[in-house]
């Protein structure tokens, strides 16, 4: 374990795993006493929490170079799943080669904490590069569809998820727990919000939010998860971030909203393609994109809020 790993992070990881063990025992008892679709789905979400916290624990406790490579590989898997689901043309293979090559470049900028290059590489340079190459190839049939789907895929997976590496690279302004504390704060609250929204929705859910996209999402579940996540953020924030409890609570609410939007956006994408899961990486629990869907919005929103308000000293 690296010497630089904060004791606050170590204690936070211990608490999280204790909660996961308790949640797993409770869910197992519920499934044994009254098996139902709700308890099965709750079990899936707790398993998802185990998966996400474990892989990000590896990213947090290892050397930062290894951590960045690990996060980059996770992003590669998410982008690869996305590509496997959308229709592509044979001529697009050369574009895909450059798209995959862009992943290590983006994560190198993140590792170096080069904010300017990180911010423009994909949204500007790769967005201009893709249509240029397609134009030079001379294949115009399906041009707009190919440019749109590949560009959006790069944004929603590579660009969005690479913000996790930017959090790790944060310097002294990240607070006493360092970048690892910020990353743990983001991932733990994102996963907690997912379970909390589902639980509150099953207990009190009546009014659906987006029934055509995600029929199980309700306003009651959303509000319950939002308030629960704010409460947990207020407790964890002073230990894992440089924010006092009231700003941490606000950031928890922001993560809850962004996580919900990421979840339903990926659901809309899969519903359009007529698939339930993005892949089969985790038997019975879908692919990596299914597990990081909430982070596709939560990671960039949280990072840029931290960069603008906290790292800059505005609050």
C-alpha positions as CSV (number, residue, x, y, z in Angstrom):
1,X,0.0,0.0,0.0
2,X,1.5,3.4,-1.0
3,X,2.7,5.5,1.9
4,X,0.9,8.5,0.6
5,X,-2.5,6.8,1.0
6,X,-4.4,8.8,3.6
7,X,-5.6,7.2,6.8
8,X,-9.0,8.8,6.2
9,X,-9.2,6.8,2.9
10,X,-8.2,3.6,4.7
11,X,-10.9,4.1,7.4
12,X,-13.5,5.0,4.7
13,X,-12.7,1.9,2.8
14,X,-13.1,-0.2,5.9
15,X,-16.5,1.4,6.7
16,X,-17.7,0.9,3.1
17,X,-16.8,-2.8,3.0
18,X,-18.4,-3.3,6.4
19,X,-21.6,-1.8,5.0
20,X,-21.4,-4.0,1.9
21,X,-21.0,-7.1,4.1
22,X,-24.1,-6.0,6.1
23,X,-26.1,-5.2,3.0
24,X,-25.2,-8.6,1.4
25,X,-26.3,-10.5,4.5
26,X,-29.6,-8.5,4.7
27,X,-30.3,-9.1,1.0
28,X,-29.5,-12.8,1.3
29,X,-31.9,-13.1,4.3
30,X,-34.7,-11.2,2.3
31,X,-34.2,-13.4,-0.7
32,X,-34.4,-16.5,1.5
33,X,-37.5,-15.4,3.4
34,X,-39.5,-13.8,0.6
35,X,-38.0,-14.2,-2.8
36,X,-39.3,-11.7,-5.4
37,X,-38.2,-9.7,-8.4
38,X,-37.6,-6.8,-6.0
39,X,-35.2,-8.7,-3.8
40,X,-33.4,-10.2,-6.9
41,X,-32.9,-6.7,-8.4
42,X,-31.7,-5.4,-5.0
43,X,-29.2,-8.2,-4.9
44,X,-28.0,-7.2,-8.4
45,X,-27.5,-3.7,-7.3
46,X,-25.5,-4.7,-4.1
47,X,-23.4,-7.0,-6.4
48,X,-22.9,-4.0,-8.6
49,X,-21.8,-2.0,-5.6
50,X,-19.3,-4.7,-4.7
51,X,-17.9,-4.7,-8.2
52,X,-17.5,-1.0,-8.5
53,X,-16.0,-0.4,-5.1
54,X,-13.6,-3.3,-5.5
55,X,-12.2,-2.2,-8.9
56,X,-11.9,1.4,-7.7
57,X,-10.3,0.3,-4.5
58,X,-7.6,-1.3,-6.7
59,X,-7.3,2.0,-8.5
60,X,-7.0,3.9,-5.3
61,X,-4.5,1.8,-3.3
62,X,-2.0,1.1,-6.1
63,X,0.7,3.3,-7.6
64,X,-0.9,6.2,-9.5
65,X,0.6,5.1,-12.8
66,X,-0.9,1.6,-12.3
67,X,-4.1,3.3,-11.2
68,X,-4.3,5.4,-14.3
69,X,-3.6,2.4,-16.5
70,X,-6.3,0.5,-14.7
71,X,-8.9,3.2,-15.2
72,X,-7.9,3.6,-18.8
73,X,-8.4,-0.2,-19.3
74,X,-11.9,0.0,-17.7
75,X,-12.7,2.9,-20.1
76,X,-11.4,0.9,-23.0
77,X,-13.8,-2.0,-22.1
78,X,-16.7,0.5,-21.8
79,X,-16.0,2.0,-25.2
80,X,-15.5,-1.5,-26.7
81,X,-18.9,-2.6,-25.5
82,X,-20.4,0.6,-26.9
83,X,-18.8,-0.1,-30.3
84,X,-20.0,-3.7,-30.2
85,X,-23.6,-2.5,-29.9
86,X,-23.8,0.1,-32.7
87,X,-23.9,-0.6,-36.4
88,X,-20.6,0.2,-38.1
89,X,-19.3,0.1,-41.7
90,X,-16.2,-1.7,-42.8
91,X,-14.7,1.7,-43.8
92,X,-15.1,2.8,-40.2
93,X,-12.3,0.4,-39.0
94,X,-9.6,3.0,-39.6
95,X,-11.6,5.5,-37.5
96,X,-12.0,3.0,-34.8
97,X,-8.2,2.4,-34.8
98,X,-7.6,6.1,-34.0
99,X,-10.5,6.1,-31.5
100,X,-8.9,3.4,-29.5
101,X,-5.5,5.1,-29.9
102,X,-7.0,8.2,-28.4
103,X,-7.7,6.5,-25.0
104,X,-4.1,6.2,-23.8
105,X,-3.5,9.8,-25.1
106,X,-6.5,11.1,-23.1
107,X,-5.4,9.3,-19.9
108,X,-1.8,10.5,-20.3
109,X,-3.1,14.1,-20.2
110,X,-5.2,13.1,-17.2
111,X,-2.2,11.5,-15.4
112,X,-0.1,14.7,-16.1
113,X,-3.0,16.8,-14.8
114,X,-2.8,18.8,-18.0
115,X,-6.2,20.4,-17.7
116,X,-6.1,22.3,-21.0
117,X,-5.1,19.5,-23.2
118,X,-7.3,17.1,-21.4
119,X,-10.3,19.4,-21.9
120,X,-9.9,19.9,-25.7
121,X,-8.3,16.7,-27.0
122,X,-11.5,14.7,-27.6
123,X,-14.3,17.4,-27.8
124,X,-12.2,19.5,-30.3
125,X,-9.4,17.6,-31.9
126,X,-10.9,14.1,-32.2
127,X,-14.3,15.6,-33.2
128,X,-12.6,17.4,-36.1
129,X,-10.3,14.5,-36.9
130,X,-13.1,11.8,-37.3
131,X,-15.0,13.6,-40.1
132,X,-11.8,14.7,-41.8
133,X,-10.6,11.1,-42.1
134,X,-14.0,9.9,-43.3
135,X,-14.1,12.6,-45.9
136,X,-10.6,11.7,-47.2
137,X,-11.7,8.1,-47.5
138,X,-14.5,9.3,-49.7
139,X,-17.3,7.1,-48.4
140,X,-20.3,9.4,-47.9
141,X,-23.1,6.8,-47.4
142,X,-23.9,6.7,-43.7
143,X,-21.4,9.6,-43.1
144,X,-23.5,11.5,-40.5
145,X,-24.6,8.4,-38.6
146,X,-21.0,7.2,-38.4
147,X,-19.6,10.5,-37.3
148,X,-22.4,11.1,-34.7
149,X,-22.3,7.6,-33.1
150,X,-18.5,7.4,-32.8
151,X,-18.2,11.0,-31.6
152,X,-20.9,10.6,-29.0
153,X,-19.5,7.2,-27.9
154,X,-16.1,8.8,-27.3
155,X,-17.7,11.5,-25.2
156,X,-19.9,9.3,-23.1
157,X,-17.3,6.7,-22.4
158,X,-13.7,7.9,-22.9
159,X,-14.0,11.6,-22.2
160,X,-16.5,11.2,-19.3
161,X,-14.8,8.3,-17.6
162,X,-11.3,9.8,-17.9
163,X,-12.3,12.4,-15.3
164,X,-11.8,9.7,-12.7
165,X,-8.1,9.8,-13.6
166,X,-8.1,13.6,-13.3
167,X,-9.5,13.3,-9.8
168,X,-6.6,11.0,-8.9
169,X,-4.1,13.5,-10.3
170,X,-5.4,16.4,-8.2
171,X,-2.6,18.0,-6.3
172,X,-2.5,19.5,-2.8
173,X,-5.8,21.3,-3.4
174,X,-7.5,17.9,-3.2
175,X,-7.3,18.1,0.5
176,X,-5.8,15.8,3.2
177,X,-7.1,12.6,1.6
178,X,-5.7,13.6,-1.8
179,X,-7.1,12.6,-5.2
180,X,-7.8,9.1,-3.9
181,X,-10.2,10.5,-1.4
182,X,-12.0,12.5,-4.1
183,X,-12.3,9.4,-6.3
184,X,-13.6,7.3,-3.4
185,X,-16.1,10.0,-2.5
186,X,-17.4,10.1,-6.0
187,X,-17.7,6.3,-6.7
188,X,-19.1,5.4,-3.2
189,X,-21.8,8.1,-3.4
190,X,-22.7,7.2,-7.0
191,X,-23.2,3.6,-6.1
192,X,-24.9,4.4,-2.8
193,X,-27.3,6.7,-4.7
194,X,-28.2,3.9,-7.2
195,X,-29.1,1.5,-4.3
196,X,-30.9,4.2,-2.3
197,X,-33.0,5.3,-5.3
198,X,-34.0,1.7,-6.0
199,X,-34.9,1.0,-2.3
200,X,-36.9,4.2,-1.8
201,X,-38.6,3.6,-5.1
202,X,-39.7,0.1,-4.1
203,X,-40.9,1.2,-0.7
204,X,-42.8,4.4,-1.7
205,X,-42.6,4.7,-5.5
206,X,-45.9,5.7,-7.2
207,X,-45.1,8.4,-9.8
208,X,-42.8,7.5,-12.7
209,X,-40.3,10.0,-14.0
210,X,-39.4,8.6,-17.5
211,X,-41.7,5.6,-18.0
212,X,-40.8,5.1,-21.7
213,X,-37.1,5.0,-20.9
214,X,-36.8,3.4,-17.4
215,X,-40.2,2.3,-16.1
216,X,-38.9,1.5,-12.6
217,X,-37.7,5.0,-11.9
218,X,-40.0,7.0,-9.7
219,X,-40.0,10.5,-8.2
220,X,-40.2,9.0,-4.7
221,X,-37.2,6.9,-5.4
222,X,-35.3,9.8,-6.9
223,X,-36.0,12.2,-4.1
224,X,-35.3,9.6,-1.4
225,X,-32.0,8.7,-3.1
226,X,-31.2,12.4,-3.5
227,X,-31.7,13.2,0.2
228,X,-30.0,10.1,1.4
229,X,-27.0,10.8,-0.8
230,X,-26.8,14.4,0.5
231,X,-26.8,13.1,4.0
232,X,-24.0,10.5,3.4
233,X,-22.0,13.2,1.6
234,X,-22.3,15.5,4.5
235,X,-20.8,12.8,6.7
236,X,-18.1,11.6,4.4
237,X,-17.1,14.9,2.8
238,X,-15.0,16.4,5.6
239,X,-13.0,13.2,5.8
240,X,-12.4,12.6,2.1
241,X,-12.5,16.0,0.5
242,X,-11.4,19.6,1.4
243,X,-15.1,20.6,1.6
244,X,-16.9,21.3,4.9
245,X,-20.1,19.3,5.5
246,X,-22.5,21.8,3.9
247,X,-20.6,22.0,0.6
248,X,-20.1,18.2,0.7
249,X,-23.9,17.8,1.1
250,X,-24.5,20.0,-2.0
251,X,-22.0,18.0,-4.0
252,X,-23.7,14.8,-2.9
253,X,-27.0,16.2,-4.3
254,X,-25.2,17.1,-7.5
255,X,-23.8,13.5,-7.8
256,X,-27.3,12.1,-7.2
257,X,-28.8,14.1,-10.0
258,X,-25.9,13.5,-12.4
259,X,-25.9,9.8,-11.6
260,X,-29.6,9.5,-12.3
261,X,-29.1,11.3,-15.6
262,X,-26.2,9.1,-16.6
263,X,-28.3,6.0,-15.7
264,X,-31.3,6.9,-17.8
265,X,-29.2,8.2,-20.7
266,X,-27.5,4.8,-21.1
267,X,-30.9,3.2,-20.6
268,X,-32.3,5.2,-23.5
269,X,-29.3,4.2,-25.7
270,X,-29.8,0.5,-24.9
271,X,-33.6,0.8,-25.4
272,X,-33.1,2.3,-28.8
273,X,-30.9,-0.7,-29.8
274,X,-33.2,-3.2,-28.2
275,X,-30.7,-4.6,-25.7
276,X,-31.1,-5.1,-22.0
277,X,-27.4,-5.3,-21.1
278,X,-24.4,-3.7,-22.8
279,X,-22.3,-6.9,-22.4
280,X,-21.7,-10.1,-20.5
281,X,-18.5,-9.3,-18.6
282,X,-20.2,-10.0,-15.3
283,X,-22.4,-13.1,-15.7
284,X,-26.0,-12.2,-14.8
285,X,-25.1,-8.5,-14.2
286,X,-24.3,-7.1,-17.6
287,X,-21.2,-5.4,-18.9
288,X,-18.9,-2.7,-17.7
289,X,-21.0,0.0,-19.3
290,X,-24.0,-1.1,-17.3
291,X,-21.9,-0.7,-14.1
292,X,-20.4,2.7,-14.9
293,X,-23.5,4.3,-16.5
294,X,-24.1,6.7,-13.6
295,X,-20.5,7.7,-13.6
296,X,-20.7,8.9,-17.3
297,X,-22.4,12.0,-16.0
298,X,-21.4,12.0,-12.3
299,X,-17.6,11.9,-13.0
300,X,-17.3,15.0,-15.3
301,X,-19.9,17.0,-13.3
302,X,-18.2,16.4,-10.0
303,X,-14.7,17.0,-11.3
304,X,-15.5,20.3,-13.0
305,X,-17.4,21.5,-10.0
306,X,-14.4,20.7,-7.8
307,X,-12.0,22.3,-10.3
308,X,-14.1,25.5,-10.6
309,X,-15.2,26.0,-7.0
310,X,-12.7,24.1,-4.8
311,X,-9.4,23.8,-6.6
312,X,-9.5,27.5,-7.6
313,X,-10.2,28.6,-4.0
314,X,-13.6,30.2,-4.9
315,X,-15.1,28.4,-1.8
